[in-house]
Amino acid sequence: MKKKKIWIILLIVILAAGIGAAVWFFRFRDAGQPADSENTAFVDSVAMITGIGSTGRSSRFSGVVEAQRTVGVEVANGMKVKETYVTVGQEVKTGTKLFSYDTDEAQDSITQIEIDIENYEIEIESTKATIEQYEKERAKVSDSEKRAYTTSILTAQNSIRRAEYNIKSKQAELESLKKQIANADVTSELDGVVKTINKNNSGNSDGSSSMNGMDNSSDENANAYITIMATGEYRIKGLINEQNMAELQVGSDVIVHSRVDESLTWRGIVDSIDTDNAQTNQSNVYYGGSDNSMSNSSSYPFYVNLEDSSGLMLGQHVYVEPDNGQMDERSGMWLDAFYLLTDENGEVTPYVWAANDRDRLEKREVTLGEFDADLGQYEILDGLTADDYITIPYEGLQEGQTVIRNVEQDTGMNSYDNYDSGLDDSYSYDGENDGYDDFSGYDDSYDDLSGYDDSYDDLSGYDDSSAIVEEVP
């Protein structure tokens, strides 16, 4: 009897073990197998892709507000500045007196020119009298002697013509000097802020360097005595790395963000990218713990024309990002059309490749709503949630295929797409040597208007050491 009970217990154990092994074999037989890249599909979070319950990623480029136009005022040839009435950083209006010429030398030159003209006139009258005398004498001599008198007369007539030409030249010079004296006070032609005063271009330079404001000797206003930046007409000057220049093109729509208040935005269009003036970036920037390979590559200035610059201040620091419709508020889930399967005619079908709860690929039906033609996105009414993972359809995918979820994507770092905008945000517009236009006398301290620390690490919860790429809705 005892032996029979033992055999029954052993039989039950063996059956239980067999059933457990079978369950494990059919359900978990592939769970521990290493991923085969040829038979594995990488899937991304729907929350990340659509921006629901998470954030999307958009490249951001640092920029600064600058004047749309800078005008240079040069000193007239031969003139010297006597007195300057403005200083660097001073606001001026149209008609504001900038400087006046030293007219003492001009007045002396006018006196001398008037004497020269009078002498030429006397010379002409004297030569005319001589010609009359030659003509009288020539009439009394023989034909053989007349030739010499004729030559003398022609020479005297040439002297008169030369004197008349000199008078005209002197009169033109005289008129120019009189105008300079009448316009001795030079005024501003626009409303703006005095950017530089270059005493080397005042006409009084002794060869030593004397420059107030930013040295712009290499630009188109290199010969200007005073440069003025227009106010009220602002644009954005940014910097883009050569390795991500494809993200911005001339004509691209962009959104400009205040660094102090994320709710303040402006819209604009990329007007130009200055590929002729490369700047080498020697800083080290890190993103996702990886060294940025762009740190030693070249960057280029780009310029954005704004639809409306109201609320911006000259020299204000901003962020610039491509306008991909991320600011447009929409309810529901919107999925890029390229995630949907297509039929043999290339028509979109209501199916996606999604990961199931067994980490297997399945063709899942979804319910489609409206189509946003501008963004190329379909509204998903049913079939997907923010917790799902999907992949872009490509050749070779099949149901039951093993998937690898890109879970690191949820933290903002992509394990198999280590993206970086390549822009070093360490450059500043506060007088540092950053290759950006600045001007002495302009108080850049307004960056702290809201108690804002220039490190702005706490602006939106990310560390500025990798602030170039930020997650935005």
C-alpha positions as CSV (number, residue, x, y, z in Angstrom):
1,M,0.0,0.0,0.0
2,K,2.8,2.4,0.9
3,K,4.6,1.6,-2.4
4,K,1.5,2.3,-4.4
5,K,1.1,5.8,-2.8
6,I,4.8,6.6,-3.6
7,W,4.3,5.6,-7.3
8,I,1.2,7.7,-7.5
9,I,3.0,10.8,-6.1
10,L,6.0,10.3,-8.4
11,L,3.6,10.0,-11.4
12,I,1.9,13.3,-10.4
13,V,5.3,15.1,-10.1
14,I,6.4,13.8,-13.5
15,L,3.1,14.9,-15.2
16,A,3.4,18.4,-13.6
17,A,7.0,18.8,-14.7
18,G,6.0,17.7,-18.3
19,I,3.1,20.2,-18.4
20,G,5.4,23.0,-17.1
21,A,8.1,22.2,-19.7
22,A,5.5,22.2,-22.5
23,V,4.1,25.6,-21.4
24,W,7.6,27.1,-21.2
25,F,8.6,25.6,-24.6
26,F,5.6,27.0,-26.5
27,R,5.4,30.4,-24.7
28,F,9.0,31.3,-23.8
29,R,11.1,29.3,-26.1
30,D,12.5,32.4,-27.9
31,A,12.6,34.8,-24.9
32,G,16.1,34.1,-24.0
33,Q,17.6,33.9,-27.4
34,P,19.9,36.7,-28.5
35,A,18.5,39.1,-31.0
36,D,19.3,38.4,-34.6
37,S,19.5,41.7,-36.5
38,E,18.1,40.0,-39.6
39,N,15.0,38.6,-37.7
40,T,14.6,41.4,-35.2
41,A,12.5,44.6,-35.6
42,F,13.3,47.7,-33.6
43,V,10.2,49.5,-32.4
44,D,9.7,53.0,-31.0
45,S,7.4,54.4,-28.4
46,V,4.1,55.7,-29.7
47,A,4.2,58.3,-27.0
48,M,7.5,59.6,-28.3
49,I,6.5,59.5,-31.9
50,T,3.2,61.3,-31.5
51,G,4.1,63.5,-28.5
52,I,1.4,62.0,-26.2
53,G,2.5,61.5,-22.6
54,S,6.0,62.4,-23.7
55,T,7.8,64.9,-25.8
56,G,9.2,65.1,-29.3
57,R,12.7,66.3,-30.1
58,S,13.5,69.4,-32.0
59,S,16.9,70.9,-32.7
60,R,17.5,74.2,-31.2
61,F,20.1,76.8,-32.1
62,S,21.3,79.7,-30.0
63,G,20.8,83.1,-31.4
64,V,20.8,86.8,-30.6
65,V,18.6,89.7,-31.5
66,E,20.4,92.3,-33.7
67,A,19.4,95.2,-35.8
68,Q,18.0,94.5,-39.3
69,R,20.2,97.3,-40.7
70,T,23.5,99.0,-39.7
71,V,24.4,102.3,-41.4
72,G,27.9,103.7,-41.6
73,V,28.5,107.5,-41.7
74,E,31.8,108.4,-43.3
75,V,33.8,111.6,-43.1
76,A,34.0,113.5,-46.5
77,N,37.3,113.4,-48.4
78,G,39.6,116.2,-47.2
79,M,37.5,117.0,-44.1
80,K,38.2,116.5,-40.5
81,V,35.9,116.0,-37.5
82,K,35.9,119.0,-35.2
83,E,33.3,117.9,-32.6
84,T,31.3,114.7,-31.9
85,Y,27.9,115.1,-30.2
86,V,27.1,111.4,-29.6
87,T,28.5,108.5,-27.6
88,V,28.5,104.7,-28.2
89,G,25.2,103.2,-27.0
90,Q,23.3,106.4,-27.3
91,E,19.9,106.3,-28.9
92,V,19.5,108.7,-31.8
93,K,16.5,109.8,-33.9
94,T,16.4,110.9,-37.5
95,G,18.0,114.4,-37.6
96,T,20.0,114.0,-34.5
97,K,23.3,115.9,-34.8
98,L,26.2,113.3,-34.9
99,F,29.3,115.4,-35.5
100,S,30.5,118.6,-37.2
101,Y,33.4,119.2,-39.5
102,D,36.4,121.5,-38.9
103,T,35.7,124.2,-41.4
104,D,38.7,126.4,-40.7
105,E,40.9,124.6,-43.3
106,A,38.0,124.7,-45.8
107,Q,37.6,128.4,-45.3
108,D,41.3,128.9,-45.9
109,S,41.1,126.8,-49.0
110,I,38.2,128.9,-50.3
111,T,40.2,132.1,-49.8
112,Q,43.2,130.6,-51.7
113,I,41.0,129.2,-54.5
114,E,39.3,132.7,-55.0
115,I,42.8,134.2,-55.3
116,D,43.8,131.5,-57.8
117,I,40.7,132.2,-59.9
118,E,41.4,135.9,-59.9
119,N,45.0,135.3,-61.0
120,Y,43.9,133.1,-63.9
121,E,41.4,135.8,-65.0
122,I,44.2,138.4,-64.9
123,E,46.4,136.1,-66.9
124,I,43.7,135.6,-69.5
125,E,43.2,139.4,-70.0
126,S,47.0,139.9,-70.2
127,T,47.4,137.2,-72.8
128,K,44.5,138.6,-74.9
129,A,46.3,141.9,-74.9
130,T,49.5,140.3,-76.0
131,I,47.7,138.5,-78.9
132,E,46.3,141.8,-80.1
133,Q,49.8,143.3,-80.1
134,Y,51.2,140.2,-82.1
135,E,48.5,140.6,-84.7
136,K,49.3,144.3,-85.2
137,E,53.0,143.6,-85.6
138,R,52.4,140.7,-87.9
139,A,50.5,142.9,-90.3
140,K,53.6,145.2,-90.8
141,V,56.3,142.5,-91.4
142,S,57.1,140.5,-94.6
143,D,55.6,137.2,-95.4
144,S,58.7,135.3,-94.3
145,E,58.5,136.9,-90.8
146,K,54.8,136.4,-90.3
147,R,55.2,132.7,-89.6
148,A,57.0,133.4,-86.2
149,Y,54.2,135.8,-85.1
150,T,51.5,133.2,-86.1
151,T,53.3,130.6,-83.9
152,S,53.4,133.0,-80.9
153,I,49.7,133.9,-81.3
154,L,48.7,130.2,-81.3
155,T,50.8,129.6,-78.2
156,A,49.1,132.5,-76.4
157,Q,45.7,131.2,-77.4
158,N,46.5,127.8,-75.9
159,S,47.5,129.5,-72.6
160,I,44.1,131.2,-72.5
161,R,42.3,127.9,-72.9
162,R,44.4,126.3,-70.2
163,A,43.7,129.2,-67.8
164,E,39.9,128.9,-68.6
165,Y,40.0,125.2,-67.8
166,N,41.8,125.8,-64.5
167,I,39.2,128.4,-63.6
168,K,36.4,125.9,-64.1
169,S,38.2,123.3,-62.0
170,K,38.7,125.8,-59.2
171,Q,35.1,126.9,-59.3
172,A,33.9,123.3,-58.9
173,E,36.3,122.8,-56.0
174,L,35.1,126.1,-54.5
175,E,31.4,125.0,-54.7
176,S,32.2,121.7,-53.0
177,L,33.9,123.5,-50.2
178,K,31.1,125.9,-49.8
179,K,28.6,123.0,-49.5
180,Q,30.8,121.3,-46.9
181,I,30.8,124.5,-44.8
182,A,27.0,124.9,-45.3
183,N,26.6,121.2,-44.2
184,A,29.2,121.2,-41.5
185,D,26.8,119.5,-39.1
186,V,26.2,115.8,-40.0
187,T,22.9,114.3,-38.8
188,S,21.5,110.8,-38.5
189,E,19.3,109.4,-41.3
190,L,17.5,106.8,-39.1
191,D,16.3,106.0,-35.6
192,G,18.8,103.7,-33.9
193,V,21.6,103.2,-31.5
194,V,25.2,104.3,-32.0
195,K,27.2,101.1,-32.3
196,T,30.8,102.4,-32.9
197,I,32.8,105.6,-33.1
198,N,36.1,105.0,-35.0
199,K,38.4,108.0,-34.4
200,N,40.8,106.4,-36.9
201,N,38.3,107.5,-39.6
202,S,37.8,111.0,-38.3
203,G,40.4,112.6,-40.6
204,N,42.5,113.4,-37.5
205,S,44.2,110.0,-37.1
206,D,47.8,109.9,-36.2
207,G,48.1,106.2,-37.1
208,S,47.3,104.9,-33.6
209,S,44.3,102.8,-33.0
210,S,41.3,104.5,-31.4
211,M,38.0,102.6,-31.5
212,N,34.9,102.8,-29.4
213,G,32.5,99.9,-29.7
214,M,33.0,96.7,-31.6
215,D,35.8,96.6,-34.1
216,N,34.1,96.1,-37.5
217,S,37.1,96.9,-39.6
218,S,36.4,93.8,-41.8
219,D,32.9,94.6,-42.7
220,E,31.3,96.9,-45.2
221,N,31.4,99.9,-42.8
222,A,35.2,99.7,-42.3
223,N,35.6,103.3,-43.4
224,A,32.8,104.7,-41.3
225,Y,33.5,107.2,-38.6
226,I,30.2,106.3,-36.8
227,T,28.0,103.3,-37.3
228,I,24.3,103.2,-36.2
229,M,22.1,100.2,-35.7
230,A,18.5,100.7,-36.7
231,T,16.0,100.1,-33.9
232,G,12.5,98.7,-34.3
233,E,13.7,96.5,-37.2
234,Y,15.1,93.4,-35.6
235,R,16.4,90.0,-37.0
236,I,17.9,87.0,-35.4
237,K,21.5,85.9,-35.9
238,G,22.2,82.3,-35.1
239,L,24.9,79.6,-35.6
240,I,24.4,76.2,-37.3
241,N,27.0,73.4,-37.5
242,E,28.1,72.0,-40.9
243,Q,26.9,68.5,-39.9
244,N,23.3,69.5,-39.3
245,M,22.9,72.2,-41.9
246,A,20.3,70.1,-43.6
247,E,17.9,71.0,-40.8
248,L,17.7,74.6,-41.9
249,Q,17.5,76.0,-45.4
250,V,16.9,79.4,-46.7
251,G,13.1,80.0,-46.7
252,S,12.6,77.5,-43.7
253,D,9.9,78.5,-41.2
254,V,11.3,78.8,-37.7
255,I,10.1,79.5,-34.2
256,V,12.1,81.8,-31.9
257,H,11.9,81.1,-28.1
258,S,12.8,83.4,-25.3
259,R,15.4,81.9,-23.0
260,V,13.8,83.5,-20.0
261,D,10.1,82.7,-20.6
262,E,9.3,79.6,-22.8
263,S,5.8,80.9,-23.4
264,L,7.2,83.9,-25.4
265,T,7.7,82.9,-29.0
266,W,8.1,84.6,-32.4
267,R,7.9,83.2,-35.9
268,G,10.2,84.0,-38.8
269,I,11.8,82.7,-41.9
270,V,15.5,81.9,-42.5
271,D,16.7,84.7,-44.8
272,S,20.3,83.6,-45.4
273,I,23.0,81.2,-44.3
274,D,26.5,82.8,-44.5
275,T,28.6,79.8,-45.7
276,D,31.4,82.2,-46.7
277,N,32.3,83.0,-43.1
278,A,32.9,79.7,-41.3
279,Q,33.6,79.6,-37.6
280,T,35.5,76.8,-36.0
281,N,34.0,75.5,-32.8
282,Q,36.6,74.2,-30.4
283,S,34.3,73.5,-27.4
284,N,33.4,70.1,-26.1
285,V,29.7,69.4,-26.0
286,Y,28.2,66.2,-24.7
287,Y,24.8,64.7,-25.3
288,G,23.5,61.5,-23.8
289,G,26.9,60.9,-22.3
290,S,28.6,60.7,-25.7
291,D,31.4,63.0,-26.9
292,N,30.1,65.3,-29.6
293,S,32.1,64.7,-32.8
294,M,30.9,68.1,-34.1
295,S,32.9,70.0,-31.5
296,N,35.8,70.6,-33.9
297,S,33.8,71.2,-37.0
298,S,32.8,74.5,-38.6
299,S,29.7,76.5,-38.0
300,Y,28.1,79.2,-40.0
301,P,26.0,82.2,-39.1
302,F,22.4,82.3,-40.3
303,Y,19.8,85.1,-40.2
304,V,16.1,85.0,-39.5
305,N,13.6,87.7,-40.6
306,L,10.8,88.0,-38.1
307,E,7.1,88.4,-38.8
308,D,6.8,90.6,-35.8
309,S,9.6,91.6,-33.4
310,S,7.4,93.2,-30.8
311,G,8.7,92.4,-27.3
312,L,12.2,91.7,-28.3
313,M,15.2,93.7,-27.2
314,L,18.4,94.4,-29.0
315,G,21.1,91.9,-27.9
316,Q,18.5,89.5,-26.3
317,H,19.5,85.8,-26.2
318,V,17.0,83.4,-27.8
319,Y,16.6,79.9,-29.2
320,V,15.7,79.1,-32.8
321,E,14.1,75.9,-33.9
322,P,12.6,74.6,-37.1
323,D,8.8,75.1,-37.3
324,N,7.4,71.6,-37.8
325,G,3.9,72.5,-36.5
326,Q,4.9,71.7,-32.9
327,M,3.3,74.9,-31.7
328,D,-0.1,74.1,-33.2
329,E,-2.5,72.7,-30.6
330,R,-4.3,69.5,-31.6
331,S,-6.2,67.0,-29.6
332,G,-5.9,63.3,-30.0
333,M,-3.2,61.1,-31.4
334,W,-1.6,62.1,-34.8
335,L,0.7,59.6,-36.5
336,D,3.0,60.2,-39.5
337,A,1.6,58.5,-42.6
338,F,4.8,56.6,-43.3
339,Y,4.1,54.4,-40.2
340,L,1.0,53.0,-41.9
341,L,1.2,50.0,-44.3
342,T,0.4,50.6,-47.9
343,D,-1.2,48.2,-50.5
344,E,0.2,47.1,-53.9
345,N,-1.0,50.4,-55.4
346,G,0.8,52.5,-52.7
347,E,-2.4,53.5,-51.0
348,V,-2.4,53.9,-47.2
349,T,-4.1,51.1,-45.3
350,P,-5.3,51.2,-41.7
351,Y,-2.6,48.9,-40.4
352,V,0.7,49.3,-38.5
353,W,3.4,47.0,-37.4
354,A,3.2,46.9,-33.6
355,A,4.8,45.0,-30.8
356,N,2.4,42.7,-28.8
357,D,2.7,41.9,-25.1
358,R,5.0,38.9,-26.0
359,D,7.5,41.2,-27.7
360,R,6.4,39.9,-31.1
361,L,5.6,41.8,-34.2
362,E,2.0,41.9,-35.3
363,K,0.0,43.6,-38.0
364,R,-2.5,45.7,-36.1
365,E,-5.6,47.4,-37.5
366,V,-6.2,51.0,-36.4
367,T,-9.1,53.4,-37.0
368,L,-8.1,56.5,-39.0
369,G,-9.6,59.9,-38.6
370,E,-8.7,63.1,-40.4
371,F,-5.6,63.6,-42.5
372,D,-3.3,66.7,-42.0
373,A,-1.9,67.3,-45.4
374,D,0.5,70.0,-44.2
375,L,2.2,67.7,-41.7
376,G,1.5,64.4,-43.5
377,Q,-0.2,62.9,-40.4
378,Y,-3.3,60.8,-39.7
379,E,-5.4,61.1,-36.6
380,I,-5.6,57.7,-34.9
381,L,-9.0,57.2,-33.3
382,D,-8.5,53.6,-32.1
383,G,-6.1,50.7,-32.2
384,L,-3.0,52.4,-30.5
385,T,-2.2,53.8,-27.1
386,A,0.6,55.9,-25.9
387,D,2.1,52.7,-24.3
388,D,2.4,50.8,-27.6
389,Y,5.5,50.4,-29.7
390,I,5.6,50.5,-33.5
391,T,8.0,50.5,-36.3
392,I,8.2,52.0,-39.8
393,P,7.2,49.4,-42.5
394,Y,10.1,48.0,-44.5
395,E,10.7,44.9,-46.5
396,G,11.3,41.7,-44.5
397,L,8.9,42.4,-41.6
398,Q,6.6,39.6,-40.7
399,E,4.2,38.7,-38.0
400,G,5.7,36.8,-35.0
401,Q,9.1,38.5,-35.5
402,T,11.1,39.3,-32.4
403,V,11.1,43.0,-31.4
404,I,13.4,45.2,-29.4
405,R,11.7,48.1,-27.7
406,N,13.6,51.4,-27.7
407,V,12.8,52.0,-24.0
408,E,15.8,54.4,-23.6
409,Q,14.0,56.7,-25.9
410,D,11.5,57.5,-23.1
411,T,14.3,59.2,-21.2
412,G,15.2,61.4,-24.2
413,M,18.3,59.4,-25.2
414,N,18.2,57.1,-28.2
415,S,20.3,54.0,-27.8
416,Y,20.6,53.5,-31.6
417,D,20.3,57.0,-32.9
418,N,22.7,59.2,-30.9
419,Y,21.6,62.5,-32.4
420,D,23.1,65.9,-31.6
421,S,22.6,69.3,-33.0
422,G,26.3,70.0,-33.0
423,L,26.0,73.6,-31.7
424,D,28.1,74.7,-28.7
425,D,25.9,76.9,-26.5
426,S,28.9,78.0,-24.5
427,Y,29.3,81.1,-26.8
428,S,27.7,84.2,-25.4
429,Y,26.6,87.6,-26.5
430,D,27.8,89.3,-23.3
431,G,31.1,90.6,-24.6
432,E,32.8,87.3,-24.8
433,N,35.0,86.5,-27.8
434,D,32.3,84.5,-29.6
435,G,32.5,85.9,-33.1
436,Y,29.2,87.6,-32.7
437,D,28.6,91.3,-33.1
438,D,28.5,93.2,-29.9
439,F,29.0,96.9,-29.1
440,S,30.6,98.6,-26.2
441,G,28.3,100.8,-24.2
442,Y,25.3,98.7,-24.6
443,D,24.1,97.3,-21.2
444,D,23.6,93.6,-21.7
445,S,22.6,93.1,-18.1
446,Y,18.9,92.9,-19.1
447,D,19.5,89.2,-19.5
448,D,18.8,89.1,-15.7
449,L,15.5,90.9,-15.9
450,S,13.7,88.0,-14.3
451,G,16.4,87.0,-11.9
452,Y,17.6,84.7,-14.7
453,D,21.0,83.1,-14.2
454,D,22.9,83.0,-17.5
455,S,23.4,79.3,-16.9
456,Y,19.6,79.0,-17.4
457,D,19.9,75.3,-16.3
458,D,16.5,75.4,-14.8
459,L,14.7,76.9,-17.7
460,S,12.8,73.9,-18.6
461,G,14.3,71.1,-16.5
462,Y,17.3,70.3,-18.6
463,D,21.0,70.8,-18.1
464,D,22.4,73.4,-20.5
465,S,25.5,71.4,-21.1
466,S,23.3,69.6,-23.6
467,A,20.7,72.2,-24.1
468,I,21.0,72.4,-27.8
469,V,18.4,69.6,-28.4
470,E,15.3,70.0,-26.3
471,E,12.1,68.0,-26.1
472,V,9.2,70.1,-27.2
473,P,5.5,69.2,-27.5
